[in-house]
Amino acid sequence: MHDIRAIRENPAAFDAALTRRPGVAAMSAQILALDEARRAKIAAAEAAQAEQNKAAKEVGAAKASGNEAEFERLRALVGEKKAQVAAMQTEAKALDAQLTDLLMAIPNLPYDDTPEGADEADNVEIHRWGTPPTLDFAPKEHYEITGVLPGMDFETAAKLSGARFVVLSGAVARIHRALAQFMLDTHIDQNGLTETWTPVLVRDEMMLGTGQLPKFGEDSYRTTNGWWLVPTAEVTLTNIVNGMTVDEDYLPRRYVAHTQCFRSEAGSAGRDTAGMLRQHQFEKVEMVSITHPDHSRAELDRMTGCATGILEALNLPYRTVALCTGDMGFGARRTHDIEVWLPGQNTYREISSVSVCGDFQARRMNARFKPAEGGKPQFVHTLNGSGLAVGRCLIAVLENGQQADGSVIMPEAIRPYLGGKTRLGADGTLS
């Protein structure tokens, strides 16, 4: 959601920032024309209302003076103006709804330091950590590793639910759970995030607040009674401040939640159909920060460090890239994607995406704070990021720890969560 006053004050700057996104045209002229029509209709309704009020006051005087002709004229005028006011208010309301719908459908403006580009080929690597393991055998993808096979069942999942689901069991399910627990404990104990448990079913307003609606409804699942299954806990965690005006010392608020997530994966037909990489149902440990506007850019770097710290603790090689304007999400001003090394694919794949949204979501949610020094309430800034995607982290642990005999060495960081076990054996058991 964009600030109409900022567009009025500097339409050229708005268009310049917006058109940095490939394929997005300048829109200030269209926005301002609609805004001008809306404001003109509101002004006309207010003028007619004033005439109605004036005539209403004069009706009584005409009646008292016995001037029936004037009384009837004024009474008719009051009725006429009342009808005009109602009609113009209805038209103004319709124009306001059109303007709101238009502003809601326009993507966020990239920061100046967001790289410009058409697609993922133009993303810019800004950091790299760790060295991909040198294996003396041909590495396998996670679902091909001998020790993983007993605990990762796609056939049964397909029977239960269809494609892009999995049933985890035994040791693999335990490793998956251990990773989520390790992430939560790290974010709570070391990174200072507040553990939060939230619903996975939300109302339309919550999806609107974080930008999944109205434009991207096809990417999510909706129940028959109108709830949406969350595509990420970003929706619930960010909307905690929906409709609130908080004191400045309430900020920052830093949340973390481990939830099930649900995505239809619309538009991804044929992509990553093998294995667990792209599923309709998956788990994520999500981070959300609500901050003062002056601190949100620094918060992006802090949150990126929280996510990469998990990978470093697990000794998983990764790289961080700044997404270009053509690859960045609808609601973001700048995004850092963290990509973990997967030996089975011989490439880096996304495991976290950390974004700063500025006041874009806050305007949709009407989430504000009262400055400590006084003055008008201001919109908060919001950020979100995976800390991490649990299933993709499981993939990375399995592929990077795989051995020639089909076993997998477990990272030291999660061994306490596995009862001290250090290896997933080729027979599918932990030892």
C-alpha positions in Angstrom: 0.0 0.0 0.0 1.4 3.4 -1.0 1.1 6.9 0.5 -1.2 8.9 -1.8 0.2 12.1 -0.3 3.8 11.2 -1.2 2.6 10.4 -4.8 0.9 13.8 -5.0 4.0 15.6 -3.7 6.6 13.8 -6.0 5.0 11.7 -8.7 8.2 11.6 -10.7 10.1 10.0 -7.8 7.3 7.5 -7.4 7.4 6.5 -11.1 11.2 6.4 -11.2 11.3 3.9 -8.3 8.3 1.9 -9.5 9.6 1.4 -13.0 12.9 -0.1 -11.7 10.7 -3.2 -11.5 10.8 -4.8 -14.9 7.5 -4.7 -16.8 5.9 -2.2 -14.4 4.8 1.0 -16.0 4.7 4.5 -14.5 1.4 4.8 -12.7 1.3 8.3 -11.0 -0.8 9.9 -13.7 -3.5 7.2 -13.4 -3.4 7.3 -9.7 -3.6 11.1 -9.4 -6.4 11.3 -12.0 -8.5 9.0 -9.9 -7.5 10.8 -6.7 -8.4 14.1 -8.2 -11.9 12.8 -9.3 -12.4 11.4 -5.8 -11.4 14.6 -4.1 -13.6 16.7 -6.5 -16.6 14.5 -5.7 -16.0 14.8 -2.0 -15.7 18.6 -2.3 -18.9 18.8 -4.3 -20.7 16.7 -1.8 -19.5 18.9 1.0 -20.7 22.0 -0.9 -24.1 20.5 -1.5 -24.2 19.5 2.2 -23.5 23.1 3.2 -26.3 24.3 0.9 -28.6 21.7 2.4 -27.8 22.8 5.9 -28.3 26.5 5.0 -31.7 25.8 3.4 -32.8 23.6 6.3 -32.2 26.6 8.7 -34.2 28.9 6.5 -37.1 26.6 6.2 -38.1 27.3 9.8 -37.9 31.0 9.3 -40.1 30.9 6.2 -42.6 28.8 8.0 -42.7 31.2 11.0 -43.1 34.2 8.7 -46.1 32.6 7.0 -44.4 32.7 3.6 -45.8 29.4 2.3 -44.3 29.8 -1.2 -40.8 30.3 0.2 -41.4 27.5 2.7 -42.3 25.1 -0.1 -39.3 26.2 -2.3 -36.9 25.8 0.6 -38.3 22.4 1.6 -38.0 21.2 -2.0 -34.4 22.5 -2.1 -33.5 20.6 1.1 -34.8 17.4 -0.5 -33.0 18.1 -3.7 -29.7 18.8 -2.0 -30.1 15.8 0.3 -30.5 13.5 -2.8 -27.5 15.2 -4.4 -25.4 14.7 -1.3 -26.3 11.0 -1.1 -25.5 10.4 -4.7 -22.2 12.3 -4.6 -21.2 10.5 -1.4 -21.9 7.2 -3.1 -19.8 8.2 -6.1 -17.0 9.4 -3.9 -17.1 6.2 -2.0 -16.9 4.2 -5.2 -13.9 6.3 -6.4 -12.2 5.8 -3.1 -12.6 2.1 -3.3 -11.2 2.2 -6.9 -8.2 4.2 -5.7 -7.6 1.8 -2.7 -7.8 -1.2 -5.0 -5.4 0.3 -7.4 -2.9 1.2 -4.7 -3.2 -2.3 -3.2 -2.3 -3.9 -6.5 0.9 -1.9 -7.0 4.2 -3.6 -5.8 6.4 -1.9 -3.2 9.1 0.5 -4.3 12.7 -0.9 -4.2 15.3 0.8 -2.1 18.0 2.6 -4.0 20.5 -0.1 -3.1 18.4 -2.9 -4.4 20.1 -4.2 -7.5 18.3 -3.6 -10.8 17.7 -6.5 -13.1 15.3 -8.7 -15.0 15.4 -12.0 -13.2 17.4 -14.3 -10.9 20.4 -14.1 -13.2 20.9 -10.5 -12.2 20.9 -11.2 -8.4 24.1 -10.0 -6.7 26.1 -12.2 -4.4 27.1 -10.3 -1.2 28.5 -13.0 1.0 29.7 -16.6 0.9 30.5 -18.9 3.8 32.0 -22.4 4.0 33.5 -24.7 1.4 31.3 -27.2 -0.4 32.5 -30.7 0.7 34.7 -32.6 -1.7 33.3 -36.1 -2.0 35.2 -39.1 -3.4 32.0 -40.6 -4.8 29.1 -39.3 -6.9 26.8 -37.4 -4.4 23.1 -38.3 -4.4 20.1 -36.2 -3.9 18.4 -36.5 -0.5 15.7 -38.8 -1.6 18.2 -41.2 -3.2 20.5 -41.7 -0.1 20.3 -45.3 1.1 19.9 -44.4 4.8 17.1 -41.9 4.0 15.0 -44.3 1.9 13.2 -46.0 4.8 12.1 -42.7 6.4 11.0 -40.6 3.3 7.9 -42.0 1.6 6.5 -40.2 -1.3 4.3 -43.1 -2.6 2.2 -43.3 0.6 2.0 -39.5 0.7 0.7 -39.5 -2.9 -1.9 -42.1 -1.9 -3.0 -39.9 1.0 -2.9 -36.5 -0.6 -1.5 -36.5 -4.1 1.7 -35.1 -5.6 4.1 -32.9 -3.7 3.6 -34.3 -0.2 5.8 -36.6 1.8 5.5 -38.9 4.8 8.5 -38.8 7.1 9.0 -41.5 9.7 11.5 -43.0 12.1 15.0 -41.4 12.2 14.3 -39.0 9.3 11.3 -37.6 11.1 13.3 -37.2 14.3 16.1 -35.3 12.5 13.5 -33.1 10.9 12.0 -32.3 14.4 15.4 -31.8 15.9 16.3 -29.2 13.3 13.2 -27.2 14.0 13.8 -27.4 17.8 17.4 -26.3 17.3 16.4 -23.4 15.2 13.8 -22.2 17.8 16.1 -22.6 20.7 18.9 -20.6 18.9 16.6 -17.8 17.9 15.1 -17.6 21.4 18.2 -18.0 23.5 20.9 -16.4 21.3 19.0 -14.0 19.0 16.5 -12.6 21.5 13.3 -13.5 19.5 10.0 -14.1 21.3 8.7 -17.6 20.7 5.1 -17.3 19.4 2.5 -19.9 18.6 -0.2 -18.8 16.1 -3.1 -20.2 14.1 -2.6 -21.5 10.6 -6.1 -20.4 9.6 -6.7 -16.7 9.0 -9.3 -14.3 7.8 -9.2 -12.3 4.5 -8.1 -9.1 6.3 -4.9 -10.8 7.5 -3.9 -12.0 4.0 -4.6 -8.5 2.7 -2.5 -7.0 5.5 0.7 -8.8 4.4 0.0 -8.6 0.7 -1.0 -12.1 -0.2 -4.4 -10.7 -1.3 -5.8 -9.5 -3.5 -3.3 -10.3 -6.1 -1.9 -13.7 -5.1 -4.8 -15.6 -3.8 -4.2 -18.5 -6.3 -0.9 -19.2 -4.5 -2.7 -20.2 -1.3 -5.5 -22.5 -0.1 -8.9 -21.4 1.1 -11.3 -23.4 3.2 -15.0 -23.7 2.2 -16.0 -21.5 5.1 -13.6 -18.7 4.1 -10.4 -19.1 6.1 -7.1 -19.2 4.4 -4.3 -21.7 5.3 -1.2 -19.6 5.9 1.5 -19.8 3.3 3.9 -18.7 6.0 3.7 -17.5 9.6 4.7 -14.0 8.3 0.9 -13.6 7.9 0.0 -14.2 11.6 3.1 -12.7 13.2 3.1 -9.5 11.2 -0.7 -9.0 11.8 -0.2 -9.1 15.5 0.0 -5.3 15.2 -2.9 -5.0 12.8 -5.0 -2.0 13.7 -2.8 -1.1 16.6 -1.2 2.2 17.6 1.6 1.4 20.1 4.0 3.5 22.1 7.5 3.9 20.5 9.1 2.0 23.4 7.1 -1.0 22.4 9.4 -1.3 19.4 11.2 -3.3 18.2 9.1 -6.5 18.4 10.9 -9.6 17.3 8.9 -12.8 16.9 9.7 -16.4 15.9 7.2 -19.2 15.2 7.4 -22.7 14.0 4.4 -23.6 11.9 3.0 -25.7 9.2 2.8 -23.8 5.9 0.6 -24.4 2.9 1.2 -23.3 -0.7 -0.5 -24.3 -3.9 2.7 -23.6 -5.9 0.6 -22.1 -8.7 2.8 -21.4 -11.7 5.5 -23.9 -10.6 4.3 -26.8 -12.7 7.2 -29.1 -13.5 9.7 -27.4 -11.1 11.4 -29.5 -8.5 8.9 -32.3 -8.6 11.3 -34.9 -7.2 12.0 -35.0 -3.5 11.1 -32.6 -0.8 12.3 -29.3 -2.3 8.9 -27.9 -3.3 6.0 -29.2 -1.3 2.4 -28.1 -0.8 2.7 -28.6 3.0 5.9 -27.9 4.8 7.3 -26.5 8.0 9.1 -23.3 8.6 10.6 -21.4 11.5 9.7 -17.8 10.6 11.1 -14.6 12.0 9.2 -11.2 11.9 10.3 -7.9 13.2 8.2 -4.8 13.8 10.5 -1.7 14.0 10.9 2.0 14.1 11.4 3.4 10.5 14.9 4.6 11.4 16.0 1.1 12.3 14.5 -1.2 9.7 17.4 -1.2 7.3 19.8 -2.3 10.0 17.2 -4.8 11.2 17.4 -6.5 7.7 21.1 -7.2 8.3 20.5 -8.4 11.8 17.8 -10.8 10.7 20.0 -12.0 7.8 22.6 -12.8 10.4 20.1 -14.8 12.5 19.3 -17.0 9.6 22.9 -17.5 8.4 24.0 -18.2 12.0 21.8 -21.4 11.9 23.6 -22.6 8.8 27.0 -21.9 10.2 26.2 -23.7 13.4 25.2 -26.7 11.2 28.4 -26.3 9.2 26.4 -26.0 5.9 28.0 -23.9 3.2 25.9 -21.1 1.9 25.9 -17.8 0.0 23.8 -14.7 0.5 22.5 -12.8 -2.6 20.7 -9.5 -2.8 17.7 -10.0 -5.1 17.3 -7.7 -8.1 14.2 -5.7 -8.8 13.0 -8.3 -11.2 13.2 -11.2 -8.8 12.1 -9.5 -5.6 8.7 -10.2 -4.0 5.7 -7.9 -4.3 5.9 -6.4 -0.8 9.6 -6.1 -0.4 11.9 -3.1 -0.7 15.1 -5.2 -0.4 15.5 -8.9 0.0 18.4 -11.1 0.9 18.1 -14.7 -0.2 20.2 -17.3 1.6 21.1 -20.3 -0.6 22.5 -23.5 0.9 24.9 -25.8 -0.9 23.2 -29.1 -2.1 25.8 -31.6 -3.3 23.1 -33.7 -5.0 22.3 -30.9 -7.3 25.8 -29.4 -7.3 24.4 -25.9 -6.8 23.1 -23.5 -4.2 19.4 -23.5 -3.5 17.3 -21.0 -1.5 16.7 -21.9 2.1 15.7 -18.5 3.5 14.5 -15.1 2.1 14.7 -12.1 4.4 12.9 -8.9 3.4 12.4 -5.4 4.6 9.0 -4.0 3.6 9.2 -0.5 5.0 5.7 0.8 5.8 4.1 -1.1 2.9 2.4 -3.7 5.0 1.8 -1.3 7.9 -0.3 0.9 5.8 -2.4 -2.1 4.7 -2.8 -3.1 8.4 -3.0 0.5 9.8 -0.3 -0.4 12.3 1.3 2.7 13.9 3.4 4.0 16.8 3.2 7.1 18.9 6.6 8.9 18.8 8.1 9.4 22.2 8.7 13.1 21.6 5.1 13.6 20.6 3.5 14.4 17.3 1.3 12.4 15.0 1.4 8.6 15.0 3.6 7.1 12.3 3.5 3.8 10.5 5.8 1.1 11.8 8.1 -0.8 9.5 7.9 -4.6 9.1 10.4 -7.3 8.1 10.1 -11.1 7.7 12.4 -14.0 7.0 12.8 -17.7 7.2 15.0 -18.9 10.0 14.9 -21.5 8.3 12.7 -23.6 6.1 12.9 -26.9 8.0 12.4 -29.3 5.1 15.1 -27.6 3.0 17.4 -27.6 6.0 16.8 -31.4 6.3 17.7 -31.8 2.7 20.9 -29.8 3.1 21.9 -31.8 6.3 21.3 -35.1 4.5 23.1 -34.2 1.3 26.1 -32.5 2.9 26.6 -35.2 5.5 26.2 -38.2 3.1 28.9 -40.9 3.1 29.9 -43.4 0.4 28.2 -46.3 2.3 24.8 -44.6 2.3 25.0 -43.3 5.9 24.8 -39.6 6.9 26.9 -37.9 9.5 24.8 -35.6 11.7 26.0 -32.0 12.5 27.3 -31.6 16.0 24.8 -28.9 16.8 21.8 -31.1 16.6 23.3 -34.2 18.2 21.9 -33.2 21.7 18.4 -33.2 20.1 19.0 -36.7 18.8 19.9 -38.2 22.2 23.6 -38.0 21.4 23.3 -40.0 18.2 25.9 -39.0 15.5 25.0 -40.9 12.4 22.0 -42.0 10.3 23.0 -45.5 9.3 22.6 -47.0 5.8 19.8 -49.1 7.4 17.8 -46.0 8.3 18.5 -46.0 12.0 20.3 -43.5 14.3 23.4 -44.6 16.1 
